[in-house]
Amino acid sequence: MIGLACALPLLAGVVLLGGGTEMSGRTAARTGIGASLVTLVLVAAAWTTDAVVDIAWLPALDLRLHLGLDGISGPLAVLAALVTAAACTTLLAERPRGGSGATFVGCLLLTLGGAVATFAARDALLFVIAFELVLVPMWVLITRFGDDRDPQARREAGARFVIYTGTGSTLMLLGVLLLIARAGTADLAALGAARGDGLDAGTQLVIAVLLTLGLAVKVPVWPLHSWLPLAHTTAPTAGSMLLAAVLLKMGTYGLVRLPLATVPDGFARLAPALAVCGVIGIIWGGLVCLVERELKRLIAWSSIAHMGFVALALATGTATGVTAALYGNLAHGLISALLFLVVGGLKHRWGGDDLDIPRPALRDHAPVTGLLLLTGLAAGLGLPGLAGFWGEFPAIIAALDPGEGRSTALFAACAAVAAAGAVLAAAYALRVARLVWLGEGYLDAPPETGPDAGPAPDPDTEADTDAVGTADTRTMPVAASEIAGVGRSGELGRAETVPGLVLALAVLVLGVAPVLVLVVTEPALTAVVTR
């Protein structure tokens, strides 16, 4: 069952790549939706039945095709299939630019197949191979199907993606090979059970450094993050959804499975540096979001800030921290996919995403789209009752009581900085809500003309200032027709609204009932942490 869950999207992806221009975009999108949903069912069935595949693949290298899901990897595999189905659904409304729809969907399915194999891999070498399988189709999505208005930015985004992720992959491979050579096995269960026994402190540290640096690029953790904003800005909507909800999750999952579980003593010595880098990323990303003009790029920077909470939680090395990291990983996947779906759709309709350009208030002209945007923003700032809260708040709590061998004072300081970062998240979320949902906050907006225009502004009112001389800002009188959306209301199309509502519902359900995830995750943590 688990083997079929990995093979189906890979085979479907290869078939679609061979379809070329002979297959229509809608047919390709429907094929992608069907393959993703079937994969979702297969993943759920394999997870609940504890299905395992364990056969010799390359005996000379002691490489086994060993696959299986547990409470840590199962939710992420389900997330990958769900988000891929949502991404394929958006293609019913938006035709890919730069190539055929079959090639586009084929790359999405190859990414899904590689991701499921990565989460299911129980062999360290197989994990590396499956991880690398995801990078090639993602690179194609960025460089071939990215924003066609700026070919130079598309090439630069692709180059950065290759350089950063390639370097990270090399470091990760070196760490895995050294770990296997010294431990004498590639089985992740055996490596996790040994917890570094038989490895001296120096060897553990070297392995932990190689694995952590290689995977930190994929998360990404500050200061190894600079490839992500450009990649998100350039990538198509579906590509951004998978990049945030699937590829980044593979990096944090790898940190749990490899350095944290297999060389815990070496990872503990690195943990303070990882915690500090995590909280710097939280503040750095939050400050950039306060001034960023491009909406899609702003969401990308917010992802860096959110993944900083995951890095901090992992660095604590406690059961509470790792649980918070895993939950935050899952929550961010849903939230980021929802936000990139909405923002990508708006960018396509507006012809750009510059926040300095006055636009109609979504609350008036596209209330459903506005509700989806607000849900994503509220969840992103950690509002109680939504999924994001259970990743960020417990991460701060865990940092106040770190694991053995970690400085309590340092982690307490990191917790305080992370709390300040949560305040920044509220500030930039409210900034976006004011500009896009309320339609307020624009300065010196040109008056509207044309048949849809509202009443002419009063020159006296327009010149009013408040008590300290600050120019008054109010909802801009921009015609609803200027949204350039679908229909009179300017709402996103059904192909975008339906998956958006599904993602928003998942964000709400996991916020109200976190026990749905915790009940399956916590038992699996016994193989990762002892406290």
FENNORQUI-V846982 format. One record per residue. N is the residue number from 0. NEAR is the number of other ideal C-beta (glycine too) atoms within 12 Angstrom. Layout:
# FENNORQUI-V846982
n->N near->NEAR
n->N near->NEAR
This chain:
# FENNORQUI-V846982
n->0 near->27
n->1 near->36
n->2 near->28
n->3 near->26
n->4 near->42
n->5 near->42
n->6 near->29
n->7 near->35
n->8 near->48
n->9 near->32
n->10 near->24
n->11 near->37
n->12 near->41
n->13 near->23
n->14 near->24
n->15 near->41
n->16 near->29
n->17 near->17
n->18 near->26
n->19 near->17
n->20 near->16
n->21 near->14
n->22 near->24
n->23 near->21
n->24 near->31
n->25 near->22
n->26 near->23
n->27 near->39
n->28 near->38
n->29 near->25
n->30 near->35
n->31 near->48
n->32 near->35
n->33 near->25
n->34 near->38
n->35 near->46
n->36 near->30
n->37 near->28
n->38 near->46
n->39 near->32
n->40 near->23
n->41 near->33
n->42 near->44
n->43 near->26
n->44 near->22
n->45 near->34
n->46 near->33
n->47 near->19
n->48 near->16
n->49 near->19
n->50 near->24
n->51 near->23
n->52 near->27
n->53 near->20
n->54 near->15
n->55 near->15
n->56 near->21
n->57 near->15
n->58 near->10
n->59 near->7
n->60 near->17
n->61 near->21
n->62 near->26
n->63 near->29
n->64 near->28
n->65 near->32
n->66 near->38
n->67 near->37
n->68 near->41
n->69 near->38
n->70 near->33
n->71 near->43
n->72 near->44
n->73 near->37
n->74 near->38
n->75 near->47
n->76 near->49
n->77 near->43
n->78 near->49
n->79 near->52
n->80 near->48
n->81 near->40
n->82 near->50
n->83 near->54
n->84 near->43
n->85 near->49
n->86 near->51
n->87 near->52
n->88 near->40
n->89 near->46
n->90 near->50
n->91 near->32
n->92 near->31
n->93 near->32
n->94 near->25
n->95 near->40
n->96 near->27
n->97 near->26
n->98 near->27
n->99 near->28
n->100 near->37
n->101 near->34
n->102 near->34
n->103 near->46
n->104 near->53
n->105 near->42
n->106 near->49
n->107 near->57
n->108 near->52
n->109 near->42
n->110 near->51
n->111 near->59
n->112 near->44
n->113 near->39
n->114 near->53
n->115 near->55
n->116 near->43
n->117 near->44
n->118 near->50
n->119 near->48
n->120 near->46
n->121 near->35
n->122 near->37
n->123 near->43
n->124 near->33
n->125 near->38
n->126 near->48
n->127 near->39
n->128 near->28
n->129 near->39
n->130 near->41
n->131 near->35
n->132 near->33
n->133 near->45
n->134 near->41
n->135 near->28
n->136 near->41
n->137 near->46
n->138 near->36
n->139 near->32
n->140 near->46
n->141 near->42
n->142 near->33
n->143 near->31
n->144 near->39
n->145 near->40
n->146 near->38
n->147 near->20
n->148 near->17
n->149 near->16
n->150 near->17
n->151 near->16
n->152 near->25
n->153 near->31
n->154 near->21
n->155 near->24
n->156 near->40
n->157 near->34
n->158 near->21
n->159 near->30
n->160 near->41
n->161 near->26
n->162 near->22
n->163 near->34
n->164 near->39
n->165 near->23
n->166 near->25
n->167 near->38
n->168 near->35
n->169 near->22
n->170 near->32
n->171 near->42
n->172 near->27
n->173 near->22
n->174 near->42
n->175 near->40
n->176 near->25
n->177 near->31
n->178 near->43
n->179 near->31
n->180 near->20
n->181 near->26
n->182 near->31
n->183 near->15
n->184 near->26
n->185 near->34
n->186 near->28
n->187 near->41
n->188 near->26
n->189 near->24
n->190 near->38
n->191 near->33
n->192 near->19
n->193 near->24
n->194 near->28
n->195 near->31
n->196 near->19
n->197 near->19
n->198 near->27
n->199 near->15
n->200 near->19
n->201 near->17
n->202 near->24
n->203 near->35
n->204 near->27
n->205 near->28
n->206 near->42
n->207 near->41
n->208 near->28
n->209 near->34
n->210 near->48
n->211 near->45
n->212 near->35
n->213 near->41
n->214 near->48
n->215 near->44
n->216 near->42
n->217 near->46
n->218 near->46
n->219 near->47
n->220 near->46
n->221 near->34
n->222 near->22
n->223 near->32
n->224 near->38
n->225 near->26
n->226 near->38
n->227 near->45
n->228 near->35
n->229 near->34
n->230 near->46
n->231 near->50
n->232 near->40
n->233 near->44
n->234 near->50
n->235 near->45
n->236 near->51
n->237 near->54
n->238 near->51
n->239 near->51
n->240 near->53
n->241 near->55
n->242 near->54
n->243 near->51
n->244 near->47
n->245 near->54
n->246 near->55
n->247 near->51
n->248 near->49
n->249 near->52
n->250 near->50
n->251 near->52
n->252 near->48
n->253 near->48
n->254 near->49
n->255 near->48
n->256 near->47
n->257 near->49
n->258 near->49
n->259 near->49
n->260 near->42
n->261 near->46
n->262 near->43
n->263 near->41
n->264 near->32
n->265 near->35
n->266 near->45
n->267 near->36
n->268 near->29
n->269 near->38
n->270 near->42
n->271 near->29
n->272 near->29
n->273 near->47
n->274 near->47
n->275 near->30
n->276 near->35
n->277 near->52
n->278 near->42
n->279 near->29
n->280 near->41
n->281 near->48
n->282 near->32
n->283 near->30
n->284 near->43
n->285 near->39
n->286 near->25
n->287 near->30
n->288 near->38
n->289 near->26
n->290 near->18
n->291 near->30
n->292 near->21
n->293 near->31
n->294 near->42
n->295 near->45
n->296 near->37
n->297 near->39
n->298 near->49
n->299 near->40
n->300 near->44
n->301 near->50
n->302 near->53
n->303 near->47
n->304 near->54
n->305 near->58
n->306 near->53
n->307 near->51
n->308 near->56
n->309 near->52
n->310 near->55
n->311 near->58
n->312 near->53
n->313 near->56
n->314 near->49
n->315 near->47
n->316 near->45
n->317 near->35
n->318 near->30
n->319 near->30
n->320 near->46
n->321 near->48
n->322 near->42
n->323 near->47
n->324 near->50
n->325 near->48
n->326 near->47
n->327 near->52
n->328 near->51
n->329 near->50
n->330 near->49
n->331 near->54
n->332 near->53
n->333 near->50
n->334 near->53
n->335 near->50
n->336 near->52
n->337 near->52
n->338 near->48
n->339 near->53
n->340 near->51
n->341 near->48
n->342 near->45
n->343 near->47
n->344 near->45
n->345 near->47
n->346 near->40
n->347 near->37
n->348 near->33
n->349 near->30
n->350 near->16
n->351 near->23
n->352 near->35
n->353 near->21
n->354 near->33
n->355 near->19
n->356 near->27
n->357 near->30
n->358 near->43
n->359 near->41
n->360 near->32
n->361 near->41
n->362 near->25
n->363 near->26
n->364 near->35
n->365 near->38
n->366 near->21
n->367 near->30
n->368 near->43
n->369 near->35
n->370 near->26
n->371 near->40
n->372 near->44
n->373 near->33
n->374 near->37
n->375 near->48
n->376 near->42
n->377 near->32
n->378 near->44
n->379 near->53
n->380 near->38
n->381 near->39
n->382 near->30
n->383 near->17
n->384 near->20
n->385 near->36
n->386 near->46
n->387 near->48
n->388 near->34
n->389 near->43
n->390 near->51
n->391 near->46
n->392 near->32
n->393 near->35
n->394 near->51
n->395 near->40
n->396 near->27
n->397 near->41
n->398 near->48
n->399 near->27
n->400 near->22
n->401 near->38
n->402 near->33
n->403 near->19
n->404 near->23
n->405 near->35
n->406 near->22
n->407 near->19
n->408 near->15
n->409 near->25
n->410 near->37
n->411 near->24
n->412 near->22
n->413 near->42
n->414 near->36
n->415 near->21
n->416 near->32
n->417 near->48
n->418 near->28
n->419 near->23
n->420 near->43
n->421 near->36
n->422 near->24
n->423 near->34
n->424 near->43
n->425 near->27
n->426 near->24
n->427 near->33
n->428 near->38
n->429 near->25
n->430 near->28
n->431 near->43
n->432 near->31
n->433 near->26
n->434 near->38
n->435 near->46
n->436 near->36
n->437 near->27
n->438 near->34
n->439 near->28
n->440 near->27
n->441 near->27
n->442 near->19
n->443 near->15
n->444 near->25
n->445 near->17
n->446 near->19
n->447 near->23
n->448 near->14
n->449 near->14
n->450 near->9
n->451 near->17
n->452 near->18
n->453 near->19
n->454 near->9
n->455 near->12
n->456 near->21
n->457 near->13
n->458 near->9
n->459 near->9
n->460 near->13
n->461 near->20
n->462 near->12
n->463 near->16
n->464 near->14
n->465 near->10
n->466 near->7
n->467 near->7
n->468 near->9
n->469 near->11
n->470 near->17
n->471 near->23
n->472 near->21
n->473 near->23
n->474 near->27
n->475 near->33
n->476 near->29
n->477 near->31
n->478 near->26
n->479 near->29
n->480 near->20
n->481 near->26
n->482 near->35
n->483 near->23
n->484 near->31
n->485 near->24
n->486 near->19
n->487 near->15
n->488 near->23
n->489 near->33
n->490 near->34
n->491 near->43
n->492 near->28
n->493 near->19
n->494 near->32
n->495 near->43
n->496 near->34
n->497 near->24
n->498 near->43
n->499 near->46
n->500 near->27
n->501 near->27
n->502 near->42
n->503 near->36
n->504 near->24
n->505 near->35
n->506 near->43
n->507 near->30
n->508 near->23
n->509 near->36
n->510 near->34
n->511 near->20
n->512 near->17
n->513 near->33
n->514 near->16
n->515 near->21
n->516 near->35
n->517 near->27
n->518 near->16
n->519 near->28
n->520 near->35
n->521 near->24
n->522 near->16
n->523 near->33
n->524 near->31
n->525 near->20
n->526 near->30
n->527 near->41
n->528 near->35
n->529 near->20
n->530 near->22
